[in-house]
């Protein structure tokens, strides 16, 4: 079945379409959330919340504004950022034992789920300049605000905003070429 037909059934509250879409995207969405939150259990909970949210707001998806996966990804990213900005998350991080940090440092390489979509996304991002990759990673995958990114990179917020727009424009150009 075509993705467009599946999404249309989902928008009409077809439970089997939702289950299919969940099966297609949940693992990748949870992975993105975990990249930001860095807590697998909490990431799973947020992922569930994201899928409930898209179910409740299915009619707000607009195919002319972007792909379905991107729509879910933006909702997930925002939910993850909301989580790391929450008071409970900050308090939890303050109370972590040293063992937590040792395990992070000892872990070799983060697992990346390789699918056709993530491979294509990786190729598109890798085609950008290093400063764009760094900024996109900070803003979209690590949950930095534009102000935090500006402070980290020691550049003005206006430069972050301009660079972000031009980097995203370049990504869009690259997507049209491929």
Beta strands, then each sheet from edge to edge (+ up, - down):
end
